Amino acid sequence: MEVECKSQDNSVTSSSCSGVNGNEPLGSVTQQPDSEGGVQLRTSARVSKKLKLDSLAQTSTDKKELSHEEERKVEVPVSNEGKPRAKRVDWSTEDKCAFFEALNEYGKDIDAIHNYIIQKAKRRGGQETKTKDQVRFFYYRMWSILSKHINFPSYIKKQTQELYALINFGELRKKISLSHKKHYEKLSEMIYSGSTQLKFRGKVRKLRTPLCKALRKLNQIEESSEELRLPSCVTVELRPRYNEDWCRVQTLAQNPRVRSVQP
């Protein structure tokens, strides 16, 4: 609501009704002339209100940006500097041989393989032994290398794939080091066919998949706990089946029982 009033110099001024909205000016506002210049200035209340809102919005935006910058400063990037990175452990030829020997015996039993490697190291008098985590890491590292070159059908279980690849690789590595694509083809042939021919030191040799305890257990082939024991000699005794035959042999003055010992 706008109220007009006249001053002594017949100038018109507008002011807002205090009952409408407190002290907030509405409409246009005419400022009183300065004592020195004597010039009146007429401004719009809407423009001043808009400028005030823009300044408040700008202030809130600056505060938000400042708070975001402070949060960025407070946030500490999570890094692995606190945790020491595991160093790659070098495996000697003896440790690798012990690993594959234990693999043929115990299959994917990391605890048993670890104990076997420790016992082998003690017999050699070695001081450094591999931990169980290192044995597990070596197992999966070898499998990740071989799985890139061997394609197994999808219906074969993962553990079966791992054992067949690693056991055949352990047998093949005794002759060559798998560094060429043809060598991986030989390994794949050995897995699927059970044998392969390999030229080694000028001679062609035939390598077979070892019939080890781990593969027997995997294929559910039962092993007899006790070997079949045979006697050193066998006694064979012949007798007449009917009484007529008995009597006939007796009339001939012969013994109706014949006993023979076979070595």
C-alpha positions as a Markdown table, in Angstrom:
| # | Residue | x | y | z |
|---|---|---|---|---|
| 1 | Met | 0.0 | 0.0 | 0.0 |
| 2 | Glu | 1.5 | 3.3 | -1.1 |
| 3 | Val | 0.8 | 6.6 | 0.7 |
| 4 | Glu | 1.5 | 10.0 | -1.0 |
| 5 | Cys | 2.3 | 13.1 | 1.0 |
| 6 | Lys | 3.2 | 16.6 | 0.2 |
| 7 | Ser | 6.1 | 18.5 | 1.7 |
| 8 | Gln | 6.5 | 22.2 | 2.1 |
| 9 | Asp | 8.3 | 22.4 | -1.3 |
| 10 | Asn | 5.3 | 20.6 | -3.0 |
| 11 | Ser | 7.4 | 17.5 | -3.6 |
| 12 | Val | 5.6 | 14.1 | -3.5 |
| 13 | Thr | 7.0 | 11.3 | -1.5 |
| 14 | Ser | 5.7 | 7.8 | -1.1 |
| 15 | Ser | 6.0 | 5.6 | 1.9 |
| 16 | Ser | 4.7 | 2.2 | 2.8 |
| 17 | Cys | 2.0 | 1.4 | 5.3 |
| 18 | Ser | 3.6 | 0.0 | 8.4 |
| 19 | Gly | 0.6 | -2.3 | 8.9 |
| 20 | Val | 1.2 | -4.2 | 5.6 |
| 21 | Asn | 4.6 | -5.8 | 6.1 |
| 22 | Gly | 6.5 | -4.4 | 9.0 |
| 23 | Asn | 9.4 | -2.2 | 7.9 |
| 24 | Glu | 9.8 | -3.6 | 4.4 |
| 25 | Pro | 9.3 | -0.9 | 1.7 |
| 26 | Leu | 6.9 | -1.5 | -1.0 |
| 27 | Gly | 6.5 | 0.3 | -4.4 |
| 28 | Ser | 8.8 | 3.2 | -5.2 |
| 29 | Val | 10.8 | 5.2 | -2.6 |
| 30 | Thr | 11.8 | 8.8 | -3.0 |
| 31 | Gln | 14.8 | 9.8 | -0.9 |
| 32 | Gln | 15.0 | 13.2 | 0.7 |
| 33 | Pro | 17.3 | 15.7 | -1.0 |
| 34 | Asp | 20.7 | 16.2 | 0.4 |
| 35 | Ser | 21.4 | 19.5 | 2.1 |
| 36 | Glu | 24.2 | 20.3 | -0.3 |
| 37 | Gly | 23.0 | 19.1 | -3.7 |
| 38 | Gly | 19.2 | 19.5 | -3.4 |
| 39 | Val | 18.5 | 16.7 | -5.9 |
| 40 | Gln | 15.9 | 14.1 | -5.1 |
| 41 | Leu | 16.6 | 10.4 | -6.0 |
| 42 | Arg | 13.8 | 8.0 | -6.9 |
| 43 | Thr | 14.4 | 4.3 | -6.6 |
| 44 | Ser | 12.2 | 1.2 | -6.8 |
| 45 | Ala | 11.7 | -1.0 | -3.7 |
| 46 | Arg | 11.5 | -4.1 | -5.9 |
| 47 | Val | 15.0 | -3.5 | -7.3 |
| 48 | Ser | 16.5 | -3.0 | -3.9 |
| 49 | Lys | 14.8 | -6.1 | -2.6 |
| 50 | Lys | 16.2 | -8.1 | -5.6 |
| 51 | Leu | 19.7 | -6.8 | -5.1 |
| 52 | Lys | 19.4 | -7.8 | -1.4 |
| 53 | Leu | 18.3 | -11.3 | -2.3 |
| 54 | Asp | 21.1 | -11.7 | -4.9 |
| 55 | Ser | 23.6 | -10.6 | -2.3 |
| 56 | Leu | 22.2 | -13.2 | 0.2 |
| 57 | Ala | 22.3 | -16.0 | -2.4 |
| 58 | Gln | 25.9 | -15.1 | -3.4 |
| 59 | Thr | 26.9 | -15.2 | 0.3 |
| 60 | Ser | 25.3 | -18.6 | 0.8 |
| 61 | Thr | 27.0 | -19.9 | -2.4 |
| 62 | Asp | 30.4 | -18.6 | -1.1 |
| 63 | Lys | 29.8 | -20.3 | 2.2 |
| 64 | Lys | 29.0 | -23.6 | 0.6 |
| 65 | Glu | 32.1 | -23.5 | -1.6 |
| 66 | Leu | 34.2 | -22.6 | 1.4 |
| 67 | Ser | 32.7 | -25.5 | 3.4 |
| 68 | His | 33.4 | -27.9 | 0.4 |
| 69 | Glu | 37.0 | -26.7 | 0.3 |
| 70 | Glu | 37.4 | -27.2 | 4.0 |
| 71 | Glu | 36.0 | -30.8 | 3.7 |
| 72 | Arg | 38.5 | -31.5 | 0.9 |
| 73 | Lys | 41.3 | -30.3 | 3.1 |
| 74 | Val | 40.1 | -32.3 | 6.1 |
| 75 | Glu | 39.6 | -35.5 | 4.1 |
| 76 | Val | 42.8 | -37.6 | 4.1 |
| 77 | Pro | 43.3 | -39.7 | 1.0 |
| 78 | Val | 43.3 | -43.4 | 2.0 |
| 79 | Ser | 46.5 | -45.0 | 0.8 |
| 80 | Asn | 48.4 | -48.2 | 1.3 |
| 81 | Glu | 51.4 | -46.4 | 2.7 |
| 82 | Gly | 50.6 | -47.6 | 6.2 |
| 83 | Lys | 50.4 | -51.3 | 5.1 |
| 84 | Pro | 53.7 | -52.7 | 3.9 |
| 85 | Arg | 53.4 | -54.1 | 0.4 |
| 86 | Ala | 54.1 | -57.8 | 0.2 |
| 87 | Lys | 57.4 | -58.5 | -1.6 |
| 88 | Arg | 57.6 | -61.1 | -4.2 |
| 89 | Val | 59.3 | -64.2 | -2.8 |
| 90 | Asp | 61.8 | -66.0 | -5.0 |
| 91 | Trp | 61.3 | -69.8 | -5.2 |
| 92 | Ser | 64.4 | -72.0 | -5.6 |
| 93 | Thr | 64.4 | -75.0 | -7.8 |
| 94 | Glu | 64.3 | -77.3 | -4.7 |
| 95 | Asp | 61.2 | -75.5 | -3.3 |
| 96 | Lys | 59.4 | -75.8 | -6.7 |
| 97 | Cys | 60.2 | -79.5 | -6.9 |
| 98 | Ala | 58.9 | -80.0 | -3.4 |
| 99 | Phe | 55.8 | -78.1 | -4.2 |
| 100 | Phe | 54.9 | -80.2 | -7.2 |
| 101 | Glu | 55.8 | -83.4 | -5.4 |
| 102 | Ala | 53.4 | -82.4 | -2.6 |
| 103 | Leu | 50.8 | -81.4 | -5.2 |
| 104 | Asn | 50.9 | -84.9 | -6.7 |
| 105 | Glu | 50.4 | -86.4 | -3.2 |
| 106 | Tyr | 47.9 | -84.1 | -1.5 |
| 107 | Gly | 46.1 | -82.3 | -4.3 |
| 108 | Lys | 44.8 | -78.8 | -3.4 |
| 109 | Asp | 45.6 | -79.1 | 0.3 |
| 110 | Ile | 47.6 | -76.0 | 1.0 |
| 111 | Asp | 48.3 | -77.0 | 4.7 |
| 112 | Ala | 49.7 | -80.4 | 3.7 |
| 113 | Ile | 51.8 | -78.9 | 0.9 |
| 114 | His | 53.1 | -76.3 | 3.2 |
| 115 | Asn | 54.1 | -78.9 | 5.8 |
| 116 | Tyr | 55.8 | -81.0 | 3.1 |
| 117 | Ile | 57.9 | -78.1 | 1.9 |
| 118 | Ile | 59.0 | -77.4 | 5.5 |
| 119 | Gln | 60.0 | -81.0 | 6.0 |
| 120 | Lys | 62.0 | -80.9 | 2.8 |
| 121 | Ala | 63.7 | -77.7 | 3.7 |
| 122 | Lys | 64.7 | -79.1 | 7.2 |
| 123 | Arg | 66.3 | -82.1 | 5.5 |
| 124 | Arg | 68.3 | -79.9 | 3.3 |
| 125 | Gly | 69.3 | -77.7 | 6.2 |
| 126 | Gly | 67.7 | -74.6 | 4.8 |
| 127 | Gln | 66.8 | -71.8 | 7.3 |
| 128 | Glu | 64.3 | -69.9 | 5.2 |
| 129 | Thr | 60.9 | -71.6 | 4.8 |
| 130 | Lys | 57.8 | -70.6 | 2.9 |
| 131 | Thr | 54.7 | -69.5 | 4.7 |
| 132 | Lys | 51.2 | -70.9 | 4.0 |
| 133 | Asp | 50.2 | -67.6 | 2.3 |
| 134 | Gln | 53.2 | -67.8 | 0.1 |
| 135 | Val | 52.4 | -71.4 | -0.9 |
| 136 | Arg | 48.8 | -70.4 | -1.7 |
| 137 | Phe | 49.9 | -67.4 | -3.7 |
| 138 | Phe | 52.4 | -69.5 | -5.7 |
| 139 | Tyr | 49.6 | -72.1 | -6.4 |
| 140 | Tyr | 47.2 | -69.5 | -7.8 |
| 141 | Arg | 49.9 | -67.6 | -9.6 |
| 142 | Met | 50.9 | -70.7 | -11.6 |
| 143 | Trp | 47.3 | -71.4 | -12.3 |
| 144 | Ser | 46.7 | -67.9 | -13.6 |
| 145 | Ile | 49.6 | -68.3 | -16.0 |
| 146 | Leu | 48.5 | -71.7 | -17.3 |
| 147 | Ser | 44.8 | -70.9 | -17.6 |
| 148 | Lys | 45.6 | -68.3 | -20.3 |
| 149 | His | 46.9 | -71.0 | -22.7 |
| 150 | Ile | 44.6 | -73.9 | -21.9 |
| 151 | Asn | 40.9 | -74.0 | -22.7 |
| 152 | Phe | 38.8 | -76.3 | -20.6 |
| 153 | Pro | 35.1 | -77.1 | -21.2 |
| 154 | Ser | 32.7 | -75.1 | -19.0 |
| 155 | Tyr | 31.2 | -78.3 | -17.4 |
| 156 | Ile | 34.6 | -79.3 | -15.8 |
| 157 | Lys | 34.9 | -78.2 | -12.2 |
| 158 | Lys | 37.4 | -75.5 | -11.4 |
| 159 | Gln | 39.4 | -77.6 | -9.0 |
| 160 | Thr | 39.7 | -80.4 | -11.6 |
| 161 | Gln | 41.0 | -77.9 | -14.1 |
| 162 | Glu | 43.6 | -76.5 | -11.7 |
| 163 | Leu | 44.9 | -79.9 | -10.6 |
| 164 | Tyr | 45.2 | -81.4 | -14.1 |
| 165 | Ala | 47.0 | -78.3 | -15.4 |
| 166 | Leu | 49.4 | -78.0 | -12.5 |
| 167 | Ile | 50.2 | -81.7 | -12.2 |
| 168 | Asn | 50.9 | -82.1 | -15.9 |
| 169 | Phe | 52.9 | -78.9 | -15.9 |
| 170 | Gly | 55.0 | -80.2 | -13.0 |
| 171 | Glu | 55.7 | -83.3 | -15.0 |
| 172 | Leu | 56.5 | -81.4 | -18.2 |
| 173 | Arg | 58.7 | -78.8 | -16.5 |
| 174 | Lys | 61.3 | -81.5 | -15.6 |
| 175 | Lys | 62.2 | -81.6 | -19.3 |
| 176 | Ile | 61.6 | -78.1 | -20.6 |
| 177 | Ser | 60.7 | -74.6 | -19.5 |
| 178 | Leu | 57.4 | -73.4 | -21.0 |
| 179 | Ser | 58.5 | -70.3 | -22.8 |
| 180 | His | 57.1 | -70.9 | -26.3 |
| 181 | Lys | 53.6 | -71.3 | -27.6 |
| 182 | Lys | 54.4 | -74.8 | -28.9 |
| 183 | His | 55.3 | -75.9 | -25.4 |
| 184 | Tyr | 51.8 | -74.9 | -24.1 |
| 185 | Glu | 50.3 | -76.9 | -27.0 |
| 186 | Lys | 52.3 | -79.9 | -25.8 |
| 187 | Leu | 50.9 | -79.3 | -22.3 |
| 188 | Ser | 47.3 | -79.1 | -23.6 |
| 189 | Glu | 47.9 | -82.4 | -25.6 |
| 190 | Met | 49.2 | -84.0 | -22.5 |
| 191 | Ile | 46.2 | -83.0 | -20.4 |
| 192 | Tyr | 43.6 | -84.2 | -23.0 |
| 193 | Ser | 45.4 | -87.3 | -24.4 |
| 194 | Gly | 47.3 | -88.4 | -21.3 |
| 195 | Ser | 50.6 | -88.4 | -23.1 |
| 196 | Thr | 52.7 | -86.4 | -25.5 |
| 197 | Gln | 56.0 | -86.8 | -27.4 |
| 198 | Leu | 58.8 | -84.3 | -26.7 |
| 199 | Lys | 62.2 | -83.9 | -28.3 |
| 200 | Phe | 64.7 | -83.5 | -25.6 |
| 201 | Arg | 68.5 | -83.4 | -26.1 |
| 202 | Gly | 68.2 | -84.9 | -29.5 |
| 203 | Lys | 65.9 | -87.7 | -28.4 |
| 204 | Val | 62.2 | -88.0 | -28.8 |
| 205 | Arg | 60.7 | -89.0 | -25.4 |
| 206 | Lys | 57.1 | -89.8 | -24.5 |
| 207 | Leu | 55.7 | -88.1 | -21.4 |
| 208 | Arg | 52.6 | -89.3 | -19.6 |
| 209 | Thr | 50.3 | -87.8 | -17.1 |
| 210 | Pro | 51.4 | -89.2 | -13.7 |
| 211 | Leu | 48.9 | -91.5 | -12.1 |
| 212 | Cys | 49.4 | -89.9 | -8.7 |
| 213 | Lys | 47.4 | -90.1 | -5.6 |
| 214 | Ala | 45.8 | -86.7 | -6.1 |
| 215 | Leu | 44.4 | -87.7 | -9.6 |
| 216 | Arg | 43.3 | -91.1 | -8.2 |
| 217 | Lys | 41.3 | -89.4 | -5.5 |
| 218 | Leu | 39.9 | -86.8 | -8.0 |
| 219 | Asn | 38.7 | -89.6 | -10.3 |
| 220 | Gln | 37.5 | -91.7 | -7.4 |
| 221 | Ile | 39.8 | -94.6 | -8.1 |
| 222 | Glu | 40.1 | -96.6 | -4.9 |
| 223 | Glu | 43.5 | -98.0 | -4.0 |
| 224 | Ser | 43.7 | -101.3 | -2.2 |
| 225 | Ser | 45.1 | -100.7 | 1.3 |
| 226 | Glu | 46.7 | -104.2 | 1.4 |
| 227 | Glu | 48.5 | -105.9 | -1.5 |
| 228 | Leu | 47.2 | -109.3 | -2.5 |
| 229 | Arg | 49.4 | -111.9 | -0.9 |
| 230 | Leu | 49.9 | -115.3 | -2.6 |
| 231 | Pro | 51.3 | -118.5 | -1.0 |
| 232 | Ser | 54.7 | -119.8 | -2.1 |
| 233 | Cys | 53.1 | -123.1 | -3.2 |
| 234 | Val | 49.7 | -124.5 | -4.0 |
| 235 | Thr | 48.5 | -128.0 | -3.1 |
| 236 | Val | 46.1 | -129.7 | -5.6 |
| 237 | Glu | 44.2 | -132.8 | -4.5 |
| 238 | Leu | 42.1 | -135.0 | -6.8 |
| 239 | Arg | 39.4 | -137.4 | -5.6 |
| 240 | Pro | 36.7 | -139.5 | -7.4 |
| 241 | Arg | 33.4 | -137.8 | -7.6 |
| 242 | Tyr | 31.1 | -140.9 | -7.5 |
| 243 | Asn | 31.3 | -144.1 | -5.6 |
| 244 | Glu | 31.4 | -146.1 | -8.8 |
| 245 | Asp | 34.6 | -144.4 | -9.8 |
| 246 | Trp | 36.0 | -144.9 | -6.3 |
| 247 | Cys | 35.4 | -148.7 | -6.5 |
| 248 | Arg | 36.8 | -149.0 | -10.0 |
| 249 | Val | 40.1 | -147.3 | -9.0 |
| 250 | Gln | 40.3 | -149.6 | -5.9 |
| 251 | Thr | 39.8 | -152.7 | -8.1 |
| 252 | Leu | 42.8 | -151.6 | -10.1 |
| 253 | Ala | 44.9 | -151.5 | -6.9 |
| 254 | Gln | 45.4 | -147.7 | -7.2 |
| 255 | Asn | 45.1 | -144.9 | -4.7 |
| 256 | Pro | 41.8 | -143.0 | -5.4 |
| 257 | Arg | 43.3 | -139.8 | -4.0 |
| 258 | Val | 46.0 | -137.9 | -5.9 |
| 259 | Arg | 47.8 | -135.0 | -4.3 |
| 260 | Ser | 50.2 | -132.6 | -6.1 |
| 261 | Val | 52.1 | -129.6 | -4.9 |
| 262 | Gln | 52.5 | -126.7 | -7.4 |
| 263 | Pro | 55.3 | -124.1 | -6.8 |
